[in-house]
Amino acid sequence: MKVAIYIRVATIEQTAEGQRNLLMEHARTLGWEVKKVYEDIASARDMFSRRALQNLILDTESASRDFDAVLVHGVDRLTRDSRDLFSLLETFRNSAMKLITPRGEIKCELPFILG
């Protein structure tokens, strides 16, 4: 499987290295090819001001994208707002995109449940 990785840290005191290492190792262990890494250093409050997340959404909706799934440490790295999360899951569903955490796949359909 070809995946994109999304990393978000909330403050400049945190580093993205831990998330990156965990997700790269997870992908390697499963034989997945990492096509792109998106990284934001931003608060969870405003999903729409995060440049890397907005680029991920645009790439997800693109007919020329080169990945089949998004690998993220946890859904709270995407957003902590339930309305924003439902919007993202709908975007992924409409694009036939999988959303995966190291714990498993997030179902991008109603009802939204951890698989």
N, C-alpha and C positions, 0 to 999 in steps of 0.2 A: 504494500500500500504506500502511496505517496502522501505525505502529511506536511502541513504547515504547523509551526509551533507558535503559540502566543504566550508571551511572558509579560507580567505587570508587577512592578513593585511600587508601593505607595509613597515611599519617601526616598530621598537621595541617600539617607543613612543605610538603607537596605541595598542589597546587591541582587542582580538578576542571575548571578552565576549559579547559585544553588538550584533554582528552578530550571535553568538551561541544562545543567549537568544531569539532573534527574530525568528530564524529558528526552534529552538526546540519548541517554542510556536506555530508557524505556523503548524508544523507537528502534535503537540498534538491536536490543534483545529480541524484539519481535520481527526483525528483518525489514523494517519500514525505511523508506527513503525520505529524508527530511529535505523538502524543496525550498523552504523559506522560513526564516525566523522573524517574527514581529515582536518588538519590544517597546514597552512604554514604562516610563517612570512618571506615575500620575496617581492622583487620588481616585478612589472608587466612585466619588460623587458624580462626576460628569463624564459619562461614557462618550459623549459626542465631541469632547475636546481632546480626546486621545488620538493622536495622529496614526499610530501604528494600528490601533483597533479599527479606525475608519478605513485604512488601507486594506486591512484584512477583509472587512465587509465588502469593499469594492472588488477585491480580487475574488472573493467567494462568488459574487454575482456575475463575474466575467465569464464569457463563453470560452476564453482562452486560458483559464486557470490550469495549473499543472499539479494540483493536489486534490485528494479525495476526502481528506479529513483534517480537522483542526485538533491538535493535541495541546491541552492546557492543564496546568497543575491542579486547578479546581475551578468550578464555575464562578466562585467569588473573585477570581482573577479577571474574569470578563466584566462582571458587574455585581453589585450587591443589591441592586434595585430589581424587584421582581418584574415590573413592567418592561424594563430594558432587557432583562433576560428572556422574557417571552418573545419580545421583538427579535432578538438575536436568534433564538431557536427557530422562529418562523422563517427568518432569512436563510438559515442553514437548511431547513426542510425544503423550502422552495428551490434551493440550489442543489438538492440531493447531496448535501454535505453532511458528513458525520462529525460529531463533536465527541471527543474522547478525553478522558482523564486517566491517570494511572490506575484508578479504581475501576474503570469500565466506561462503556459508551453511554452518553446521555441521549435519551430518545428525543428526537426533534419532531415529535408529533404529540397530539393530545391523547391521553393525558401525559404531561411531561414527567417522566420518571427516570430514575437511575436504573440502567440495565444491568 
